[in-house]
């Protein structure tokens, strides 16, 4: 077995990411969808039709960009936000994380400044951290990134990765006013915008505001996924926008794979043409809305004083902020072993100015201010997508018990505890719901 020091730099970075993000915690399918909501009959019908009518095309190699009819569908889908694109400006990817990996490959060099929200998608951090950027965490509130924080970080930034519609892990979306302001700042900057809308269509009460690329931001792309629409096994997503960048992504894809799967694309296209999405998506929104509401009711009943949480506008998760100095590491092991759908908030937070070396280089703020720059430790992501409404009550009640036990243990060891407020993720405003 080779020692890690004998591996090339990229392999060492990937090994470090595996150890930091997943190796410390017991396995749990944290990204699992509600399998009962899968459109099985529609998929079966589409598969039969494709093999009967298009077997030669579906089982053959296809274009690196993806089949043109599916790219045309993506253009029509994005036109609902006011984003007018041509099929040549769309690349079909093997899921949204694959799109992000390609973007990191062509846009990032080691130490390139990369702006991200605090917190942000774990999948995105894992895809982009492999290219060793200098991550710059942006202050956020319930409306999105703070404009002042964004303006201060934007000069010199190579890429801004923003979730604008129903973000993971908070479930929050940019307000109309915030979207207008961030788009105004980006229009005058040299920074590439990567706008992740993977959960953008899984809204609950009202559609989110249109994204930033639809507001005149030219240097950017929007990333989307069919996985979050109840079709994760097809492994298809898209990246669309700036024509030169999309063409470069298609060239970069050839280093690892020739194309997205032809059969999956034709089956998906048949489902879309058959109206599956129009029938399936409203029911999926209702199903996830009911699960969100069940979890929120349980949180109001059971959570101890000092715990706060977001009220998701969409998506599949919510964000729990724990009272300081409680460390999520004190509860995450037992919670995951018992099958509770939680992950540590630290994995979703890049810190205020960290990088993939986690403080081992001199190009990040860890060296100067390790406490304020370090990722948050007193937070959890709670997933509700695969949590039936009847399971919300016992799940949240058990999590509350674990939090109380951890709080008592922290109080007994208060002599070595961190000072109040240390490591807290601010100023994300949580939806504090206390019983009357």
C-alpha atoms as one frame of an Amber mdcrd trajectory, in Angstrom:
protein
   0.000   0.000   0.000   1.325   3.455  -0.918   1.599   6.082   1.779  -0.426
   9.263   1.118   2.788  11.280   0.870   3.761   9.221  -2.195   0.578  10.123
  -4.032   0.318  13.011  -6.499  -1.218  16.265  -5.204  -4.715  15.600  -6.590
  -4.864  12.142  -4.991  -3.784  13.579  -1.628  -6.502  16.230  -1.838  -9.175
  13.637  -2.637  -8.021  11.439   0.250  -8.196  14.443   2.557 -11.731  15.229
   1.420 -12.852  11.648   2.011 -11.443  11.694   5.523 -12.863  15.081   6.412
 -16.340  14.797   4.922 -17.375  11.183   5.232 -14.832   8.980   6.960 -15.564
  10.255  10.470 -19.268   9.427  10.365 -21.283   6.218  10.096 -22.876   5.664
   6.700 -26.449   6.899   6.194 -28.190   7.554   2.876 -28.461  11.276   3.625
 -29.334  12.143   0.040 -32.049   9.507  -0.275 -35.233  10.538  -2.047 -38.717
   9.313  -1.258 -38.706   6.093  -3.283 -42.488   5.789  -3.009 -42.784   8.971
  -5.089 -40.793   7.668  -8.060 -42.825   7.696 -11.324 -42.316   3.971 -11.875
 -45.145   3.406 -14.351 -44.153   6.416 -16.444 -40.543   5.233 -16.544 -41.550
   1.691 -17.486 -43.828   2.950 -20.267 -41.091   5.280 -21.582 -38.492   2.505
 -21.574 -40.718   0.199 -23.614 -41.467   2.937 -26.134 -37.830   3.912 -26.557
 -36.653   0.344 -27.105 -39.497  -0.269 -29.530 -39.036   2.923 -31.545 -35.462
   4.209 -30.979 -33.364   1.215 -29.960 -30.595   1.956 -32.473 -30.192   5.547
 -31.218 -30.712   4.755 -27.540 -28.102   1.987 -27.466 -25.567   3.824 -29.643
 -22.958   6.451 -28.845 -24.246  10.014 -28.834 -22.934  13.599 -28.830 -20.757
  14.749 -25.941 -23.148  17.638 -25.284 -26.162  15.322 -24.964 -28.959  14.630
 -27.425 -30.316  17.809 -28.974 -34.029  17.249 -28.202 -33.252  17.041 -24.470
 -31.137  20.197 -24.681 -34.065  21.897 -26.410 -36.293  20.864 -23.503 -33.858
  22.456 -21.030 -33.969  25.694 -23.034 -37.763  25.730 -22.847 -37.670  24.954
 -19.130 -35.306  27.851 -18.389 -37.323  30.209 -20.603 -39.973  30.210 -17.857
 -37.483  32.303 -15.806 -36.871  34.638 -18.723 -33.567  32.979 -19.662 -33.335
  32.688 -23.456 -30.783  30.103 -24.589 -30.018  27.976 -27.633 -29.452  24.199
 -27.476 -25.775  24.843 -28.265 -25.577  26.608 -24.877 -26.660  23.489 -22.952
 -24.600  20.484 -21.866 -26.362  17.409 -20.469 -24.311  16.180 -17.508 -24.300
  12.999 -15.458 -26.004  14.813 -12.582 -25.337  18.249 -11.125 -22.212  17.215
  -9.240 -20.637  16.058 -12.485 -21.371  19.496 -13.935 -19.682  21.150 -10.949
 -16.647  18.899 -11.282 -16.290  19.939 -14.930 -16.630  23.594 -13.961 -13.934
  23.222 -11.327 -11.704  21.524 -13.864 -11.899  24.346 -16.422 -12.271  27.422
 -14.184 -10.224  26.797 -11.028  -6.509  26.728 -10.353  -4.972  26.057  -6.937
  -5.682  29.029  -4.646  -8.225  30.564  -7.068 -10.699  32.607  -4.956 -14.059
  30.792  -4.928 -17.049  32.496  -3.268 -19.641  30.284  -1.559 -22.536  30.829
   0.796 -22.367  29.870   4.443 -23.649  27.169   4.606 -23.660  25.626   1.141
 -24.032  22.281  -0.631 -21.800  19.485   0.630 -21.769  17.925  -2.839 -20.574
  21.177  -4.372 -17.838  21.605  -1.782 -16.591  18.091  -2.423 -16.643  18.557
  -6.204 -14.906  21.939  -6.167 -12.497  21.470  -3.248 -10.657  18.800  -5.206
  -9.195  21.622  -7.332  -7.760  23.337  -4.220  -9.400  26.767  -4.545  -9.246
  29.380  -1.794 -12.774  29.185  -0.436 -14.292  32.462   0.737 -17.452  32.076
   2.811 -20.157  34.742   2.394 -22.325  35.991   5.232 -25.964  35.102   4.594
 -29.354  35.916   6.026 -32.813  34.581   5.208 -32.786  36.456   1.859 -29.434
  35.124   0.637 -25.813  36.378   0.609 -25.314  39.703   2.333 -24.696  42.336
  -0.401 -21.909  44.066   1.520 -20.102  40.773   2.161 -20.531  39.851  -1.503
 -19.264  43.209  -2.751 -16.174  43.004  -0.524 -15.321  39.479  -1.694 -16.073
  39.906  -5.399 -12.949  41.787  -6.618 -10.410  39.229  -7.790 -12.731  36.244
  -7.327 -12.547  33.557 -10.016 -15.922  31.930  -9.396 -19.038  32.554  -7.309
 -20.994  29.389  -6.558 -24.484  30.431  -5.449 -27.666  28.471  -4.777 -30.395
  30.911  -5.688 -33.604  28.862  -5.532 -34.295  26.518  -2.559 -30.750  25.983
  -1.314 -29.286  22.880   0.286 -28.972  22.694   3.304 -31.244  25.542   4.462
 -34.141  25.350   2.010 -34.003  29.156   1.640 -34.231  31.108  -1.617 -33.018
  34.536  -2.719 -35.562  37.284  -2.332 -36.435  39.408  -5.363 -34.628  42.453
  -3.970 -31.503  40.462  -3.083 -31.429  38.777  -6.496 -31.566  42.169  -8.224
 -28.709  43.543  -6.117 -26.411  40.527  -6.521 -27.050  40.477 -10.280 -26.164
  44.176 -10.473 -22.840  43.518  -8.735 -22.035  40.518 -10.931 -22.748  42.367
 -14.187 -19.772  44.619 -13.561 -17.377  41.916 -12.357 -14.963  39.524 -14.057
 -16.052  36.683 -11.778 -17.734  33.616 -13.292 -21.175  32.901 -11.831 -22.137
  29.256 -11.252 -25.801  29.296 -10.282 -27.041  26.014  -8.830 -30.789  25.529
  -9.224 -30.873  21.798  -8.520 -33.775  22.191  -6.065 -35.275  25.212  -7.807
 -38.430  23.447  -9.018 -39.103  21.675  -5.729 -40.711  24.706  -4.059 -43.617
  24.388  -1.633 -45.726  27.521  -1.213 -44.740  29.874  -4.059 -42.196  29.813
  -6.901 -38.856  31.419  -5.982 -37.674  34.566  -7.721 -35.973  34.089 -11.113
 -32.269  33.389 -10.919 -29.319  35.685 -11.527 -28.369  34.528 -15.018 -31.806
  35.610 -16.204 -31.055  39.148 -14.965 -28.384  40.052 -17.480 -25.357  38.315
 -15.937 -23.401  37.166 -18.987 -20.343  35.426 -17.531 -22.026  32.451 -15.986
 -23.966  29.204 -16.190 -26.922  27.660 -14.423 -26.741  24.074 -13.147 -29.793
  21.856 -12.755 -30.641  18.250 -11.946 -33.326  15.720 -12.790 -32.431  13.781
  -9.641 -34.267  16.203  -7.358 -37.399  15.854  -9.516 -37.778  12.215  -8.508
 -35.472  10.605 -11.089 -32.103  10.182  -9.308 -31.290   6.808 -10.856 -31.145
   8.244 -14.374 -28.114  10.326 -13.311 -28.839  13.286 -15.558 -28.535  17.024
 -15.076 -27.542  20.036 -17.110 -25.301  23.081 -17.234 -26.395  25.969 -19.473
 -25.329  29.508 -20.231 -22.200  31.143 -21.634 -21.562  29.470 -25.037 -17.760
  29.465 -24.872 -17.737  28.006 -21.377 -20.281  25.308 -22.256 -18.207  24.322
 -25.302 -15.099  24.080 -23.103 -16.963  21.878 -20.643 -17.901  19.517 -23.467
 -14.223  19.253 -24.422 -13.186  18.657 -20.800 -15.744  15.883 -20.370 -13.842
  13.767 -22.911 -11.009  13.203 -20.448 -13.258  11.051 -18.242 -16.280   9.983
 -20.303 -17.434  10.222 -23.887 -21.030  11.317 -23.268 -24.027  11.004 -20.949
 -25.856   7.685 -21.302 -27.913   7.641 -24.500 -30.569   5.262 -23.136 -31.157
   7.352 -20.016 -31.507  10.515 -22.090 -34.028   9.044 -24.522 -36.067   7.486
 -21.700 -36.121  10.799 -19.848 -37.090  12.695 -22.990 -39.959  10.265 -23.630
 -41.193  10.821 -20.070 -41.019  14.591 -20.469 -42.847  14.521 -23.806 -45.512
  12.326 -22.227 -46.217  15.037 -19.619 -44.753  13.090 -16.713 -43.204  16.135
 -15.084 -46.426  18.169 -15.215 -48.283  15.293 -13.538 -45.568  14.245 -11.121
 -44.059  17.486  -9.841 -47.177  18.986  -8.144 -47.720  15.741  -6.230 -44.040
  15.639  -5.247 -44.189  19.228  -3.969 -47.257  18.397  -1.891 -45.624  15.264
  -0.498 -42.446  17.086   0.521 -44.435  20.045   1.886 -46.342  17.694   4.199
 -43.077  16.182   5.407 -41.569  19.602   6.020 -44.633  20.675   7.992 -44.596
  17.490  10.071 -40.938  18.048  10.972 -41.572  21.717  11.839 -44.447  20.748
  14.151 -42.249  18.171  15.858 -39.416  20.673  16.251 -41.778  23.130  17.972
 -42.884  20.452  20.405 -39.584  18.814  21.277 -36.517  20.973  20.685 -34.813
  22.342  23.799 -34.417  26.066  24.400 -31.745  27.712  22.305 -32.137  25.515
  19.202 -33.203  27.384  16.063 -34.071  26.241  12.557 -34.945  27.395   9.075
 -38.396  27.086   7.540 -37.589  25.712   4.062 -39.222  27.330   1.059 -38.405
  24.180  -0.883 -35.928  21.358  -1.237 -35.429  18.388   1.037 -33.584  19.682
   4.125 -33.580  22.226   6.920 -30.782  23.716   9.004 -30.568  23.445  12.789
 -28.445  25.894  14.755 -27.496  24.562  18.190 -26.825  26.683  21.279 -23.170
  27.416  21.964 -20.930  25.859  23.102 -22.655  22.646  22.006 -20.677  20.812
  19.308 -22.640  18.785  16.747 -19.922  16.121  16.932 -21.307  15.203  20.363
 -24.588  13.991  18.865 -23.869  13.095  15.235 -22.427   9.633  15.907 -25.334
   8.308  18.009 -27.902  10.050  15.789 -26.594   8.500  12.568 -26.177   5.051
  14.131 -29.858   5.203  15.072 -30.792   6.119  11.509 -31.726   9.751  12.127
 -31.397  11.730   8.860 -28.830  14.254  10.063 -25.379  15.363   8.964 -22.927
  17.683  10.758 -23.173  21.338   9.782 -19.405  21.622   9.654 -19.408  19.603
   6.417 -21.574  22.270   4.708 -19.583  25.315   5.828 -16.436  26.480   4.058
 -15.555  28.933   6.789 -14.854  32.596   6.223 -11.676  32.068   4.226 -10.521
  28.479   4.301  -9.100  26.232   1.602  -8.648  22.552   0.890  -5.485  22.406
   3.037  -7.520  23.156   6.175  -4.962  25.635   7.431  -1.772  23.974   6.253
  -0.954  26.747   3.791  -0.383  30.480   4.194  -3.003  31.599   1.656  -6.113
  31.395   3.824  -7.453  33.137   6.901  -6.996  30.102   9.167  -3.421  31.163
   9.834  -4.408  34.687  10.956  -7.785  34.115  12.608  -8.486  30.399  13.052
 -11.580  30.801  15.225 -13.650  33.160  13.063 -12.506  31.517   9.833 -13.142
  27.937  10.891 -16.285  26.098   9.750 -19.241  26.194  12.115 -19.466  23.317
  14.595 -22.804  23.969  16.330 -25.160  23.092  13.466 -26.888  20.117  11.855
 -28.630  19.437   8.564 -31.882  17.517   8.994 -33.296  15.786   5.906 -37.022
  15.178   5.568 -37.385  13.885   1.982 -37.342  10.197   2.946 -39.013  10.765
   6.328 -42.740   9.861   6.256 -44.940  12.284   8.264 -45.635   9.601  10.864
 -41.899   9.171  11.474 -41.200  12.876  12.040 -42.380  12.897  15.655 -40.226
  10.018  16.997 -37.253  11.120  14.885 -37.249  14.695  16.182 -38.075  13.599
  19.736 -35.047  11.293  19.780 -32.793  13.976  18.318 -33.989  16.364  21.034
 -33.097  13.772  23.688 -29.598  13.455  22.285 -29.201  17.248  22.245 -30.310
  17.546  25.875 -27.887  14.818  26.912 -25.059  16.520  25.025 -25.952  19.878
  26.603 -25.806  18.351  30.074 -22.469  16.723  29.282 -21.138  20.076  28.044
 -22.325  21.793  31.198 -20.478  19.256  33.346 -17.324  19.939  31.361 -17.844
  23.688  31.127 -14.346  24.357  32.395 -12.946  23.374  29.005 -15.823  24.621
  26.879 -15.428  27.278  24.254 -16.632  30.772  24.978 -20.233  31.584  24.026
 -20.682  32.537  20.400 -17.483  30.895  19.211 -17.967  29.052  15.945 -21.556
  30.224  15.546 -22.791  30.687  12.000 -24.140  34.229  11.796 -26.122  36.117
  10.698 -28.334  33.398   9.129 -31.643  34.153  10.844 -33.461  31.036  11.899
 -37.190  30.465  12.224 -37.482  30.282  15.992 -40.728  28.527  16.749 -41.329
  28.145  20.476 -44.510  26.619  21.877 -46.950  29.211  23.179
